[in-house]
Amino acid sequence: MNDSDGLDETRIGRSVRSFGAFLQDHPRVLEKAYTATHNAIGVLDPIIKRIGYERVERLVVGAERLSKEVIFDCKMCGQCVLHSTGMTCPMTCPKNLRNGPCGGVRQNGNCEVVPEMKCVWVEAFERSQKMGTYGDEMMKLNPPVNQRLQGQSAWVNQLTGIDQITPVGWVAMDDVAVVHA
């Protein structure tokens, strides 16, 4: 296509990114979609298990990649935590930080690595405040990313439980005993 058509790739790309940003700035809509998807996948799990997780992976990974890339600029880490990060993909952080901002967030809320970009974690926190169901999960510590799951379907990984396997020696804050004085 050419510019005279008004549909050049740059304009289409900007429109798609704008649509994704609009949805992210209205996380309650995405939260409802996440809940519906999560519930549907749970209900379908016995059927999916019978078909085989590997087969289903091949069928859904493309659709998952496309939909999440358009809306969230998803990096397909295979361990999606969007519901607990204000419907903001933490893997879009230039430092790939999974549990909050680094010490370099600028006073205006922008990223120290990409100064013209708002910090992913500032956006995540602001968006989490608009969420009714999962907003409080923003305060939970997420396990480190298992790089071996890169490119895989987070939906399928959630069903198999592989996305919950943590590195040896890693302890979630929920598992740490708190001693009161």
C-alpha positions as CSV (number, residue, x, y, z in Angstrom):
1,M,0.0,0.0,0.0
2,N,1.1,3.5,-0.5
3,D,0.7,6.8,1.3
4,S,-2.0,8.0,-1.1
5,D,-4.3,5.2,0.1
6,G,-4.0,6.6,3.6
7,L,-3.2,3.1,4.9
8,D,0.6,3.0,4.9
9,E,2.2,0.6,7.4
10,T,3.3,3.4,9.7
11,R,-0.2,4.7,10.1
12,I,-1.6,1.2,10.6
13,G,1.1,0.5,13.1
14,R,0.3,3.7,15.0
15,S,-3.4,2.9,15.0
16,V,-2.8,-0.6,16.3
17,R,-0.5,0.7,19.1
18,S,-3.0,3.4,19.9
19,F,-5.8,0.8,20.2
20,G,-3.6,-1.3,22.5
21,A,-2.7,1.7,24.7
22,F,-6.4,2.7,24.9
23,L,-7.3,-0.8,26.1
24,Q,-4.4,-0.9,28.6
25,D,-5.6,2.5,30.0
26,H,-9.0,0.8,30.6
27,P,-7.8,-2.2,32.4
28,R,-11.2,-3.2,33.8
29,V,-12.3,-4.2,30.3
30,L,-9.1,-6.3,30.0
31,E,-9.6,-7.7,33.5
32,K,-13.0,-9.0,32.5
33,A,-11.6,-10.5,29.3
34,Y,-8.8,-12.1,31.3
35,T,-11.3,-13.6,33.8
36,A,-13.5,-14.9,31.0
37,T,-10.5,-16.4,29.2
38,H,-9.0,-17.9,32.4
39,N,-12.4,-19.5,33.2
40,A,-12.9,-20.8,29.7
41,I,-9.5,-22.4,29.6
42,G,-10.1,-24.0,33.0
43,V,-13.4,-25.5,31.8
44,L,-11.8,-26.7,28.6
45,D,-8.8,-28.2,30.3
46,P,-10.1,-31.8,30.3
47,I,-10.7,-31.6,26.5
48,I,-7.4,-29.9,25.9
49,K,-5.6,-32.5,28.0
50,R,-7.2,-35.3,25.9
51,I,-6.2,-33.6,22.7
52,G,-2.7,-33.1,24.1
53,Y,-1.1,-29.9,25.4
54,E,1.6,-29.9,22.7
55,R,-1.0,-30.1,19.9
56,V,-3.1,-27.4,21.4
57,E,0.1,-25.3,21.9
58,R,0.7,-25.4,18.1
59,L,-2.9,-24.4,17.5
60,V,-3.2,-21.4,19.9
61,V,0.3,-19.9,20.2
62,G,-0.1,-17.9,17.0
63,A,-3.4,-16.4,18.0
64,E,-2.1,-15.7,21.5
65,R,1.0,-14.0,20.1
66,L,-1.0,-11.8,17.8
67,S,-3.6,-10.7,20.3
68,K,-1.2,-10.1,23.1
69,E,1.3,-8.3,20.8
70,V,-1.3,-5.9,19.5
71,I,-2.8,-5.1,22.9
72,F,0.2,-5.4,25.3
73,D,3.3,-5.4,23.1
74,C,3.8,-8.9,24.5
75,K,7.2,-10.5,24.4
76,M,5.8,-14.1,24.7
77,C,7.7,-15.0,27.9
78,G,5.4,-18.0,28.4
79,Q,4.6,-16.9,32.0
80,C,2.0,-14.2,31.6
81,V,1.4,-12.1,34.7
82,L,-0.6,-9.3,33.1
83,H,-3.4,-9.7,35.6
84,S,-1.0,-8.9,38.4
85,T,0.8,-6.0,36.7
86,G,-2.1,-3.7,35.9
87,M,-2.6,-5.4,32.5
88,T,0.9,-4.0,31.5
89,C,3.5,-6.5,30.2
90,P,6.5,-6.2,32.5
91,M,8.7,-7.7,29.8
92,T,8.4,-4.4,27.9
93,C,10.7,-2.9,30.5
94,P,14.0,-2.3,28.8
95,K,15.7,-4.1,31.8
96,N,13.1,-6.9,31.8
97,L,12.3,-6.3,35.4
98,R,9.5,-8.5,36.6
99,N,8.8,-7.1,40.1
100,G,8.7,-3.3,40.1
101,P,10.8,-0.4,38.9
102,C,14.6,-0.1,39.2
103,G,16.1,2.8,41.1
104,G,16.4,4.9,38.0
105,V,12.8,6.0,37.4
106,R,13.0,9.7,36.6
107,Q,11.1,12.3,38.6
108,N,8.6,12.6,35.7
109,G,7.9,8.9,35.9
110,N,9.9,8.1,32.7
111,C,12.4,5.3,32.2
112,E,16.1,5.9,32.8
113,V,17.1,3.7,29.8
114,V,14.6,5.1,27.4
115,P,13.9,8.7,28.7
116,E,11.1,9.4,26.3
117,M,9.1,6.4,27.5
118,K,7.0,6.3,30.7
119,C,8.3,3.7,33.1
120,V,6.5,0.4,32.5
121,W,6.1,0.0,36.3
122,V,4.7,3.4,36.8
123,E,2.1,2.6,34.2
124,A,1.5,-0.8,35.7
125,F,0.9,0.7,39.2
126,E,-1.4,3.4,37.9
127,R,-3.4,0.9,35.8
128,S,-3.6,-1.6,38.7
129,Q,-5.4,1.1,40.8
130,K,-8.2,1.0,38.2
131,M,-8.7,-2.8,38.5
132,G,-11.5,-4.2,40.7
133,T,-10.5,-7.9,40.9
134,Y,-6.8,-8.2,40.4
135,G,-5.5,-4.8,41.3
136,D,-4.1,-5.9,44.7
137,E,-2.0,-8.6,43.0
138,M,0.3,-5.7,42.0
139,M,1.9,-6.0,45.5
140,K,2.7,-9.7,45.1
141,L,6.2,-10.8,44.2
142,N,6.3,-12.7,40.8
143,P,8.9,-15.5,40.3
144,P,11.8,-14.9,38.0
145,V,11.1,-15.6,34.3
146,N,12.0,-19.1,33.1
147,Q,13.7,-18.2,29.9
148,R,13.1,-21.8,28.6
149,L,9.4,-20.9,28.2
150,Q,10.1,-18.0,25.8
151,G,7.8,-18.1,22.8
152,Q,5.5,-20.7,24.3
153,S,1.8,-20.2,25.0
154,A,1.3,-18.9,28.5
155,W,-2.3,-20.2,28.4
156,V,-1.1,-23.8,27.8
157,N,1.7,-23.4,30.3
158,Q,-0.8,-22.3,32.9
159,L,-2.8,-25.4,32.4
160,T,0.2,-27.7,32.6
161,G,1.5,-25.8,35.7
162,I,5.0,-25.3,34.2
163,D,4.7,-21.6,34.6
164,Q,4.6,-22.0,38.3
165,I,7.8,-24.0,38.6
166,T,10.4,-21.7,40.2
167,P,14.2,-21.9,40.2
168,V,15.8,-23.9,42.9
169,G,16.5,-21.7,45.9
170,W,13.8,-19.1,45.0
171,V,11.3,-18.4,47.8
172,A,8.1,-16.4,47.3
173,M,7.4,-13.8,49.9
174,D,4.2,-15.7,50.8
175,D,6.4,-18.6,51.9
176,V,8.6,-16.5,54.2
177,A,7.8,-16.7,57.9
178,V,7.3,-13.3,59.5
179,V,8.4,-13.1,63.1
180,H,6.5,-10.5,65.1
181,A,8.4,-9.0,68.0
